[in-house]
Amino acid sequence: MITQLASVDVRAADQLEGFGGDPWWIIAIKSVAIFVFLVLMTLFAIVFERKVVAKMQNRIGPNRTGPNGSLQSLADGAKLMLKEDIIPKHADKVVYILAPLIAVIPAFVIMALIPFGPEVSMFGETTRLQVTDAPVAVLLVLGIASVGVYGIVLAGWSSGSTYPLLGGLRSSAQVISYELAMSMSFVAVFLFAGTMSTSGIVEEQERLWYGLILIPSFVVYLISMIGETNRAPFDLPEAEGELVAGWGTEYSSIKYAMFFLAEYINMVNVSALATTLFLGGWRAPWPLSAINDGMFNEGWWPILWFIGKIVVLLFLFIWIRGTLPRMRYDQFMKLGWKVLIPVSLVWIVLVSGMRLAMNEGWERRELMIWVGGAFLVIMLILWIAPLFTGSKDDESEDAATDEEREPEFDAFAGGHPVPPMPGQEPVAVPATVGTARAAAPDNGPDDSDESNSSEGSNA
């Protein structure tokens, strides 16, 4: 046991070798390069999203500002900065101003822990294409990302309005729910890589990407990263139809632009983290990785593969937004707590058993067959079990008397049509009657009695 711990410490020291010894000006260059990269990726992602969604909806999209509309996001940013900055009268001004900064600063810091490539020569100095690393770099990323949600929560609270407050509370509940599932999806990666260092995890994927052998973890992470960034169909904190614009309702000008910037930078961050943990990081895809003993994994080439993988994941964000409708809040929370977290727990147990068996000398192919079969059987049981429990509930409902049943739900009882809650059945009302009831003013019982009496006297 002591020997194994010593070997792990030596390997961790080897993976972190080369960090902390760069001259200050090299660190400054890499920091500025990350800042510029994230700003440019934000400008690109906005135009890319509008173009892809327009294509999906058979529209043209931006085509006026710049060549083929490529500078539209830059024009939008300039417009936001020149808008009038309004602070609500009842807002807590200090917190109201600090909230955008709290949201955007952690978004920039996260990328410092992500490796862009191997060692390169920069102005005569040999350095890694990564600002810094740590033995628990992935946990640092999770900690920094969780700080950013405080900006959204404080923005909703400090605005002094109801809709922003509800949006901020939704965002906090959403992050708690989906950050748990996201964290659990990393455990299998840690078990296979034997390290939490981002550069170390990339090194361990030299032969095989973890996204291929840890598919359940990868799928859980892809769903969780959409919920973590408040993107459609999980954009409940800023749902226009019910919360106007959620936590950002009272913000305008540069403050709103900072929130907008933080949202798109977080999209790039979670895509970069998915690339690092599951898609081989900066390594070239096969068959490019096999050409001339991996020549495309050396020098400055890896930056191209890294950015290409991020763009593919950004396209996944946009594709889902243009395809799926917004989920109901109870459906959204049920997906996180009753589906993603249980699946992650079951998968962690199976992966732990598989790693133990591999240490005991089992063949990988045999293990994959057994573990895959066990996972499918467990998922099948979890899928079939609600069918039997649902049938018992139906029998009990059929046996109940009419007096014991709840009254039927009338969508037009209050004069405004509302959707039924889960478990309620709406009353079948003809379309003409429903329209008339919704359009008729609620004058109270006295007015209706007077109108009926007058009609009777006229008759």
C-alpha distance (Angstrom), angle and dihedral (degrees) to the residues before:
residue distance angle dihedral
M1 . . .
I2 3.80 . .
T3 3.81 89.6 .
Q4 3.83 91.6 52.8
L5 3.81 91.9 49.8
A6 3.79 90.8 48.9
S7 3.82 91.4 51.1
V8 3.80 90.7 50.0
D9 3.81 90.7 51.4
V10 3.82 91.5 49.4
R11 3.81 91.8 49.3
A12 3.81 91.6 48.2
A13 3.81 89.9 50.5
D14 3.81 90.5 50.8
Q15 3.81 92.0 50.2
L16 3.82 92.6 50.7
E17 3.79 93.6 45.5
G18 3.79 111.1 119.1
F19 3.81 96.8 35.4
G20 3.78 120.5 109.3
G21 3.80 96.3 23.2
D22 3.80 99.6 84.6
P23 3.81 119.8 113.5
W24 3.78 114.8 -102.8
W25 3.79 92.9 -110.6
I26 3.83 91.8 55.2
I27 3.81 89.5 52.8
A28 3.82 89.6 48.1
I29 3.81 91.7 51.0
K30 3.80 92.3 50.0
S31 3.82 91.9 46.9
V32 3.81 92.7 50.6
A33 3.81 89.9 45.5
I34 3.82 90.5 54.8
F35 3.81 91.1 49.0
V36 3.81 92.0 50.5
F37 3.80 91.5 44.0
L38 3.81 93.1 53.8
V39 3.82 93.3 46.7
L40 3.82 91.9 48.7
M41 3.82 91.5 46.1
T42 3.81 88.8 52.7
L43 3.81 91.7 52.5
F44 3.79 89.8 46.7
A45 3.83 94.8 46.0
I46 3.82 93.1 53.4
V47 3.80 93.9 52.4
F48 3.81 90.9 39.5
E49 3.80 91.3 53.0
R50 3.80 94.4 48.3
K51 3.80 91.7 47.3
V52 3.81 95.2 47.8
V53 3.81 94.4 45.7
A54 3.81 90.0 47.2
K55 3.80 89.6 52.1
M56 3.81 91.0 49.5
Q57 3.82 90.5 50.6
N58 3.82 94.5 43.7
R59 3.81 93.1 -111.1
I60 3.80 132.7 127.4
G61 3.79 102.3 -122.8
P62 3.83 124.8 -163.8
N63 3.81 110.3 -8.8
R64 3.81 106.6 145.6
T65 3.82 111.2 65.9
G66 3.79 111.0 67.3
P67 3.82 127.4 -21.3
N68 3.80 106.2 -23.1
G69 3.82 90.1 -16.4
S70 3.83 94.1 -61.0
L71 3.82 93.8 139.0
Q72 3.81 95.8 50.6
S73 3.82 94.1 106.0
L74 3.82 90.6 50.8
A75 3.81 89.6 53.0
D76 3.82 90.3 48.2
G77 3.82 90.5 52.1
A78 3.80 92.0 50.1
K79 3.80 90.1 48.6
L80 3.82 92.0 52.2
M81 3.80 92.6 49.2
L82 3.82 91.8 51.6
K83 3.80 94.4 48.7
E84 3.80 120.7 105.1
D85 3.81 112.7 -89.1
I86 3.80 109.3 -133.9
I87 3.81 124.8 -171.6
P88 3.83 115.3 -163.8
K89 3.79 115.8 -117.3
H90 3.81 94.9 -123.9
A91 3.81 96.0 43.6
D92 3.79 124.6 115.5
K93 3.80 94.0 -115.3
V94 3.81 99.2 -159.0
V95 3.81 95.0 50.4
Y96 3.81 91.0 37.5
I97 3.82 90.2 58.8
L98 3.82 96.2 40.5
A99 3.83 95.6 49.1
P100 3.85 95.9 78.1
L101 3.80 90.3 49.5
I102 3.81 91.8 50.3
A103 3.80 88.8 52.2
V104 3.81 99.2 46.4
I105 3.84 103.8 38.7
P106 3.85 96.9 63.1
A107 3.81 88.6 48.1
F108 3.83 89.8 61.4
V109 3.82 94.4 43.3
I110 3.81 96.6 55.7
M111 3.81 94.8 67.7
A112 3.82 90.6 61.4
L113 3.83 88.4 75.5
I114 3.82 95.6 49.9
P115 3.85 119.0 94.3
F116 3.81 114.5 -130.2
G117 3.79 95.6 -175.5
P118 3.82 147.1 -34.6
E119 3.79 128.3 -71.2
V120 3.80 115.2 -48.1
S121 3.76 137.5 174.2
M122 3.82 112.4 -105.2
F123 3.83 117.4 -177.9
G124 3.80 90.5 -27.8
E125 3.81 94.2 -47.3
T126 3.81 123.3 109.8
T127 3.80 109.1 -134.6
R128 3.77 140.9 152.6
L129 3.80 121.4 -107.7
Q130 3.79 90.2 -116.4
V131 3.80 129.7 82.7
T132 3.81 96.7 -139.5
D133 3.79 143.9 -26.7
A134 3.80 137.6 -160.0
P135 3.81 138.1 -165.5
V136 3.83 88.0 -106.6
A137 3.82 98.1 33.8
V138 3.82 94.9 139.8
L139 3.81 91.0 53.5
L140 3.80 88.4 49.9
V141 3.81 89.2 53.9
L142 3.81 90.6 52.4
G143 3.80 91.5 47.8
I144 3.80 93.8 49.2
A145 3.81 91.9 46.0
S146 3.82 91.4 52.2
V147 3.82 89.7 56.4
G148 3.80 91.2 60.4
V149 3.81 92.8 65.0
Y150 3.81 89.1 63.9
G151 3.80 87.5 69.3
I152 3.80 91.0 58.0
V153 3.82 93.8 44.1
L154 3.80 92.7 48.0
A155 3.81 90.7 45.8
G156 3.80 90.1 56.0
W157 3.80 93.5 45.9
S158 3.80 98.2 42.8
S159 3.82 94.7 50.3
G160 3.80 91.3 75.3
S161 3.80 92.2 -136.8
T162 3.80 133.8 113.1
Y163 3.80 100.9 -128.6
P164 3.84 95.7 51.3
L165 3.82 90.0 47.6
L166 3.80 91.9 53.4
G167 3.80 90.5 47.2
G168 3.81 91.6 50.8
L169 3.81 92.2 49.9
R170 3.79 90.7 48.6
S171 3.78 90.6 50.9
S172 3.82 92.9 51.9
A173 3.82 92.1 49.3
Q174 3.78 90.4 46.2
V175 3.80 94.4 51.2
I176 3.81 92.7 47.2
S177 3.80 91.7 50.9
Y178 3.78 98.8 45.6
E179 3.80 98.0 35.3
L180 3.81 88.2 62.8
A181 3.80 91.6 54.8
M182 3.81 90.8 43.8
S183 3.81 92.1 51.6
M184 3.81 91.5 49.4
S185 3.80 91.0 52.2
F186 3.83 88.0 61.2
V187 3.81 94.7 56.6
A188 3.81 94.0 76.6
V189 3.81 89.5 50.8
F190 3.80 90.8 51.8
L191 3.81 90.9 49.6
F192 3.80 92.5 52.6
A193 3.82 97.7 39.3
G194 3.80 97.0 40.8
T195 3.81 90.8 -142.4
M196 3.81 141.9 70.7
S197 3.79 93.8 -147.7
T198 3.80 112.4 114.7
S199 3.79 93.9 -141.7
G200 3.81 89.8 46.9
I201 3.80 92.5 52.2
V202 3.80 90.3 52.2
E203 3.81 90.3 50.3
E204 3.81 91.0 52.2
Q205 3.83 90.4 56.1
E206 3.78 93.5 62.2
R207 3.82 92.7 112.8
L208 3.82 103.4 27.1
W209 3.81 133.7 12.3
Y210 3.80 115.9 -122.6
G211 3.80 90.4 -135.3
L212 3.82 87.6 71.8
I213 3.81 100.0 47.3
L214 3.83 97.0 33.0
I215 3.80 98.7 46.2
P216 3.85 96.5 150.8
S217 3.82 90.8 53.2
F218 3.81 90.6 47.7
V219 3.81 93.1 50.0
V220 3.82 92.4 47.5
Y221 3.80 89.7 50.2
L222 3.81 93.2 49.4
I223 3.81 91.0 53.4
S224 3.81 92.7 43.0
M225 3.80 94.4 49.9
I226 3.81 90.4 57.0
G227 3.81 90.8 50.3
E228 3.80 91.3 44.5
T229 3.81 92.8 55.7
N230 3.84 95.3 45.5
R231 3.78 92.4 -120.7
A232 3.81 126.8 154.4
P233 2.97 129.6 -51.5
F234 3.83 83.8 27.5
D235 3.82 97.0 44.0
L236 3.82 93.7 118.4
P237 3.86 95.0 135.0
E238 3.83 90.2 64.7
A239 3.79 101.8 29.1
E240 3.82 105.0 157.9
G241 3.80 95.4 -156.6
E242 3.80 95.3 59.1
L243 3.83 108.4 14.5
V244 3.85 101.7 33.3
A245 3.83 92.0 -132.8
G246 3.80 100.2 -22.8
W247 3.79 117.9 -136.5
G248 3.82 90.9 -2.0
T249 3.82 96.9 56.9
E250 3.83 95.8 106.0
Y251 3.82 96.8 39.5
S252 3.80 126.6 97.1
S253 3.80 142.5 160.7
I254 3.82 119.0 13.5
K255 3.83 94.1 -9.1
Y256 3.79 91.9 59.2
A257 3.80 89.4 44.3
M258 3.81 89.4 56.3
F259 3.80 91.1 54.5
F260 3.79 88.9 47.3
L261 3.81 89.7 50.3
A262 3.81 91.8 49.1
E263 3.81 91.8 52.2
Y264 3.79 94.5 54.0
I265 3.81 93.7 41.0
N266 3.81 88.6 53.6
M267 3.80 88.5 52.8
V268 3.82 88.6 55.6
N269 3.82 90.8 44.8
V270 3.81 96.4 53.4
S271 3.81 89.5 43.9
A272 3.81 90.2 51.7
L273 3.82 90.5 48.2
A274 3.81 91.0 50.1
T275 3.81 88.7 49.8
T276 3.81 91.3 50.4
L277 3.81 97.6 46.2
F278 3.81 103.2 34.4
L279 3.83 111.5 14.0
G280 3.79 102.2 51.7
G281 3.81 95.8 -96.5
W282 3.78 112.7 -120.2
R283 3.82 94.2 -7.7
A284 3.79 118.1 120.5
P285 3.81 117.9 -109.3
W286 3.76 120.3 -109.7
P287 3.06 129.5 -59.6
L288 3.82 91.6 25.2
S289 3.79 89.9 57.9
A290 3.84 90.3 60.0
I291 3.83 96.7 52.5
N292 3.82 115.0 109.9
D293 3.81 94.4 -14.8
G294 3.79 93.7 -53.0
M295 3.80 99.9 -47.3
F296 3.82 89.4 158.8
N297 3.83 89.6 60.7
E298 3.78 92.3 61.7
G299 3.78 134.5 76.8
W300 3.79 119.2 -1.3
W301 3.82 97.1 -27.7
P302 3.85 94.4 91.4
I303 3.82 91.4 66.8
L304 3.81 88.0 65.5
W305 3.82 93.1 52.7
F306 3.81 91.6 45.2
I307 3.81 93.6 52.5
G308 3.82 91.0 43.4
K309 3.80 91.8 56.5
I310 3.81 90.5 48.6
V311 3.82 90.7 52.5
V312 3.82 90.7 51.1
L313 3.82 90.5 53.4
L314 3.82 90.5 46.5
F315 3.79 87.6 54.2
L316 3.82 87.4 53.6
F317 3.83 89.1 55.0
I318 3.80 91.1 51.1
W319 3.80 94.8 42.4
I320 3.81 91.7 54.4
R321 3.81 91.4 46.6
G322 3.79 91.9 53.0
T323 3.82 93.4 45.1
L324 3.81 111.9 39.0
P325 3.82 126.9 58.4
R326 3.80 121.2 -128.7
M327 3.80 113.2 -81.0
R328 3.78 124.6 -125.1
Y329 3.80 113.4 -105.2
D330 3.82 95.3 -114.2
Q331 3.82 90.6 48.6
F332 3.79 89.9 50.2
M333 3.81 94.6 51.9
K334 3.80 91.7 43.0
L335 3.81 90.4 55.0
G336 3.79 91.0 53.7
W337 3.81 100.9 42.6
K338 3.80 102.6 30.5
V339 3.80 102.3 34.0
L340 3.81 115.3 21.3
I341 3.82 98.9 38.9
P342 3.86 96.0 45.9
V343 3.82 91.0 45.7
S344 3.81 89.9 50.0
L345 3.81 92.4 49.8
V346 3.81 92.4 50.2
W347 3.79 91.5 46.9
I348 3.82 92.5 49.7
V349 3.81 90.3 54.6
L350 3.81 91.6 49.7
V351 3.81 93.8 46.9
S352 3.81 91.1 48.0
G353 3.79 90.2 52.6
M354 3.79 90.4 47.0
R355 3.81 92.7 52.1
L356 3.80 90.3 48.4
A357 3.81 91.0 51.1
M358 3.81 91.4 48.2
N359 3.79 89.7 52.9
E360 3.80 87.3 52.7
G361 3.81 91.1 55.7
W362 3.82 104.7 -96.5
E363 3.82 118.9 152.1
R364 3.82 115.8 -104.0
R365 3.83 94.6 -131.9
E366 3.79 92.8 52.7
L367 3.80 90.7 47.0
M368 3.80 93.1 50.6
I369 3.81 90.8 52.5
W370 3.80 93.6 49.6
V371 3.80 95.8 42.6
G372 3.81 93.0 44.6
G373 3.80 91.2 49.5
A374 3.81 92.4 48.4
F375 3.81 91.5 48.7
L376 3.82 92.0 50.5
V377 3.82 91.6 48.2
I378 3.81 91.9 51.0
M379 3.81 92.3 47.7
L380 3.81 90.1 48.3
I381 3.79 91.0 52.5
L382 3.80 91.4 49.0
W383 3.81 89.5 50.1
I384 3.82 96.1 47.2
A385 3.83 97.5 42.2
P386 3.85 96.0 72.0
L387 3.81 89.8 53.2
F388 3.80 91.6 62.9
T389 3.79 93.8 42.4
G390 3.80 89.9 49.1
S391 3.82 92.3 53.2
K392 3.82 91.2 55.9
D393 3.77 90.6 51.7
D394 3.79 90.3 51.3
E395 3.84 91.5 51.7
S396 3.79 91.6 50.2
E397 3.80 90.8 50.1
D398 3.80 91.6 51.1
A399 3.80 90.4 51.4
A400 3.81 93.4 51.8
T401 3.81 119.1 99.3
D402 3.77 124.5 -119.1
E403 3.82 91.1 -108.1
E404 3.81 92.4 56.6
R405 3.80 94.3 51.2
E406 3.78 121.1 94.6
P407 3.80 117.1 -107.1
E408 3.78 115.1 -94.6
F409 3.78 118.0 -96.1
D410 3.81 115.7 -107.6
A411 3.80 109.7 -158.3
F412 3.84 92.6 -162.6
A413 3.81 97.8 45.7
G414 3.81 93.4 111.2
G415 3.79 96.1 38.9
H416 3.81 94.3 -101.8
P417 3.83 123.6 83.8
V418 3.82 111.8 -116.3
P419 3.82 129.8 176.9
P420 3.83 118.3 -108.3
M421 3.77 121.3 -105.6
P422 3.83 119.5 -114.5
G423 3.80 108.9 -71.6
Q424 3.83 95.7 21.9
E425 3.78 122.1 112.6
P426 3.82 117.3 -147.9
V427 3.77 121.0 -129.6
A428 3.80 113.4 -105.6
V429 3.83 102.2 -114.1
P430 3.83 121.3 174.9
A431 3.79 113.6 -112.1
T432 3.82 94.0 -117.0
V433 3.79 92.9 49.9
G434 3.80 92.8 46.9
T435 3.78 92.0 49.6
A436 3.77 92.5 48.7
R437 3.81 92.5 48.1
A438 3.78 92.2 48.2
A439 3.80 92.9 48.4
A440 3.81 97.2 43.6
P441 3.85 114.3 96.9
D442 3.79 117.8 -119.0
N443 3.81 101.0 -119.2
G444 3.80 96.1 164.5
P445 3.82 130.1 -116.1
D446 3.81 95.5 -70.1
D447 3.81 94.5 56.8
S448 3.79 92.6 47.7
D449 3.81 92.2 49.8
E450 3.80 91.6 50.3
S451 3.80 92.0 49.3
N452 3.80 91.6 49.2
S453 3.81 92.1 49.2
S454 3.79 92.0 49.1
E455 3.76 91.1 50.2
G456 3.80 89.8 51.0
S457 3.81 93.0 50.7
N458 3.79 91.5 49.0
A459 3.77 89.7 52.0
